[in-house]
Amino acid sequence: MNSLLSICDIKDEVSGILELAKDFKDGKIEGKPLKDKNLAMIFQKSSTRTRVSFEVGMNQLGGNSLFLSNDDIQMGRGEPISDTAKVLSRYVDGIMIRAIEHEDVVELAKEADVPIISGLTNLEHPCQALADMLTVKEQFGNFEGKFAYVGDGNNVCNSLLLICASLGMDIAVGCPKGYEPNPDIVKKANKIAERNNSYIIITEDVEVAVKNAVTVYTDVWVSMGDEKQEGKRRKVFRKYQVNEELMKLANKDAIFMHCLPAIRGEEVTAEVIDSPQSVVIDQAENRLHAQKAVLYHFLK
């Protein structure tokens, strides 16, 4: 059963899915291609963009979606993941899950008889990465130049490494020691990048990461689940703030990206995120179009 748990699952299909997303955005695909299809949406973590984009996307494609929080299903009260997977497979055509542990999503996919789409785990955020690269393609028309990611080497960073490598785009990650992206992900991304003649840099030097980049991307310093480290993280990441001085090191036509929600004054200044260089709202809109492409790809 084909599922989307990682960018690795679609590494050879990324370009096609992005083209499909563009076609949906441009209104080139008409009708209701997922008429009478049903999508279960399991949320172990709260969400704005993931929930609304999947729900609206499914509706626009002619299908139905069911929101299921931990309080709504027995999985949150001790039912084995395998039982939930097998039962839901008898009711719906696909399952989207925004989970805490990546292993739970892997198990869900192993036991389910329908496609599983990861809406986020502690390891990856593949749907976000697809929306991000759709935005890059819109802005530049290609994937040339250097993509710079600054800050915590988290799930978003992991998926960006894999998708940039899959598209042959160079990527540099500037992050503090001890907060690097997952080493297994880096290893996989390097292998993909090697085949596509692109490079990956992981450095503590934020200026090296950003210098001459066409895209500068950051995320919050304290993600959901990291609240106990809040004080420490604010100190560690202080010099990784994206501000006007840092943006001056990037290409003069560089764009600023953030997966949102953002905390102005922490990982990014208001002057940058609210500037003409910022494409964060376009990026957020593109979650809808990327989600529709993913739903079509896996449920059609």
N, C-alpha and C positions, 0 to 999 in steps of 0.2 A: 504494500500500500504506500503510495507516494505521500509524503508529508513534508512540511517546512519547519524543521526544528533549528536549522542552522543555514547560513548562507552556503555552506559546503553542499547542502542538499540540492542547490540550484545553480552551482557555480558555472555550469555550462549553459544555463538557460537565463541568466540574469539579463542579458541584452534583449532577449525576446520578451521577457516580462516587462521590462522598462518600455519597450515599444508599445506593448499592449496597454500599459498605463497611460502613455501619451495619447493613444487612440481613444481611450475612454475619456480623458480630459478634453480632447478636441471634439468629442461628440461623434466620432466616426463609427462607433459600434452602437447600433440602435436596437430597440426591442428589449425584451426581458429574458436574457439568456439563462438565468437561473430560476426561472418561474417554477414555483412549487418546491424549490429546494429549501432545506432548513439547516440553520447553523446554530449549534449550541455554543455559547460564549461563557467560559468559566473564568471568573476573576478572583484570584487569591490576593491580588493587589488592586488598589483603587486606580482609576484612570479617567482622563478626559478624552484625549485624542484617540486612544486605541478603541475605547468603547464606542464613541460617537462615529468614528470613521468606519468601523466594521458594521455597525448597526445601520447607518445611512447607506453605506455601500451595498449591503445585502438587499436592502429595500429597493434601491435604484436598479438593481439587477433582477428584481422581480421575486426575490426569495424572502424568507422570514428568518429572524434571529431571536434567540432566547437568552436573556441575561441570567446567569447563574452565579451568585456569590457563594462564599463558603457557608453562609447561613441557609442557602437555598437547596444545597445538595448534601447527600450523606457522606461524600468524600471528606467534607470538612468536619465530620463527626465520627471518623474512624473507619468508614467503609473502605476496603482495599481499592486502590486505583484501578486494578484489573477489573473488578466488578463494575465500577462506574463506566469504564471504557466499553465493556461488552454490552451493558444495558443501553447506554446512550447511542451506541452504534445501531441498535435496533430501531431507534426513534428518528435520528437525524442523518443528514448527508455529510456533515463535517463538524469538527470541533475546533474552536479557537480557544486557547488557554493563555492567560496572563498569570504566570506562576512565580513562585519564589525559587524553588530548586529546579535546576535543569533536568536532574535525574527523574523527577516526577513526570515531566513532559515526555522524556524518552520512554518511560514505562507506559504512559498513556498511549503513545504511538505504537508500541510493541503489542499491546493488548487490544487496541481498537480495530474495527473493520472499516473505518472511514478515515479520510485524511485528517491529520492533526496539523494545525497552524499555530506556531508559537507567537503570541502577542507580546512576549518578553519573558526572560528568565534571568537568573543571576549570572548566566554565562553569555547570552546573546540577545540581541534585539533585531532580528532579520528584517522585519517589516519596516522598522524605522530606517534602516540602512537603504532599503529600496527607495523609499520616499526621498531620502537625502540625495541619492545619485540621480533620481529623476530631476531634482532641483538643479543639480550641477549641470546636467545635460541641457536643461532649459536656459541656463545662464550663459554657458559657453559653447554649446553645440557639440562638445566632445569631452573626452576625459584626459586631456593633455595637461601638463603642468603638475605641480605638487599639491597634494591635499595635506593640510596640517591639522592635527588633532592635539589639543592642549588640555592637560589636567589629569583626571583619574582614568587609569586604564581599565575601564569598567565594561559592562556588557555592550554598550553602544560602541565603544572603541573596538572591542573584539570583532563585532560584525562589520564595522567600517574597514578594518584591516583586510578581512576576507573579501569584501565586495570590491574594494579598490584593486586588490590583487587580481580578482576575477575579470575586471574591466581593463586591466593594464594601466592603471593610474598609480603614479608614485604616491606614497604616503609616509609622512614623518609624524611620530608621536612624541610629544614633549611631556614627560611626566616625572614626578619625584621618585627617588629610589624607594622600592617597597610598594609602589602603586602602579607597577607596569602591567600591561595587558597580559592575559593568560598565556603562559609559555607554550602550551600545546597549540593554541590558536595561532600564535606567532609563527610557530614551526610550519603549520599547515599553510598559512598565508604566504610565507616565504617560498614554499614549494610552488604554489600557484603563480606567484609573482615572477619566479624564475622562468616559468613556461611562457609568460606573457611579456617578458622583457621590461618589467617594471621593478622598482626597488622599494624596500621598507627600511625605515630608520627608527630606532627607539632610542631616545636620548633624554638625559636630565636637563639639557640645555634648551630652554624654551625658545631662545633666539635662533638657535640652529634649526629647530623644527619649523619655525614660522618664516624664516628668511626666504623671500621670493615665492612664497606659496600663493596659489590662486584661490584657495579656500582656507579659511581659519575657522575651526569648529571647537566648541567646548561644551561641557555638561556640568551639572551641579557638583559641588564638592562633597555633599552629603546626600547620598541616595537613600531611598527607603530601605531600612534595615541597618543603616550605618549611623543611626542617631547617637549611639553611645560614644562614638568616636568624633562627635561634632567639633569639640574644642580642639582636639589634636589635628584634625583635618584642616580646619581653618588656618592654623599656623603653617602646616606643611605646604598647603597649596597657595599661600598668599602671593608668592612670586610668579604663579602661573595664571594670574588674572589676565584676561584679554581686555586691554585698554587701548587708547588711541596710540600710545607710544609703541606698543607691540604690533598693532596693525600697520604702522608705518614701515615695518620690516618686510611685510608681505608685498606681493605684486601691487602696483598702484590700482589695478582694477579688481583686486581681491574682494571676495564676498565673505561675510560673516554668517556662520550657521550655529544653531543650537536646537536640540531636540525638544526643549521646553518640558516642564516649567523652568523658568530662569529666575535667579535671584540677583537682581541688579545691585551692584556694589560688592558682590562676592566674586563669582567666577567671570563675570563680565560687567563692564561699566554701562550705565545708561547711555552714555555718549556713543558707544559702539553698537549696542543692540537696537537702539532707536535711530541709528544713522541710515543714510541711503545705501550703505554697503551691506546692511543687514537684510537677509532674505528669510528670516525665521517664520514669518507668516505664510509666505509661499510654501516653505518647507512643511509647515503644519497642514496646509491645504492638501499638499501632495500625499499625505498619509491616506486620504480618501481614494485618490486615483490609484495609488500603489496597491492599496487593500483590494480594490475592485479587480485589479489585474491578478492578484494572488488568488482571490476567490474564484475567478473565472478559470484560471489555470488548473486549480486543484479540484474544483467541484463540477465543472462543465461535463 
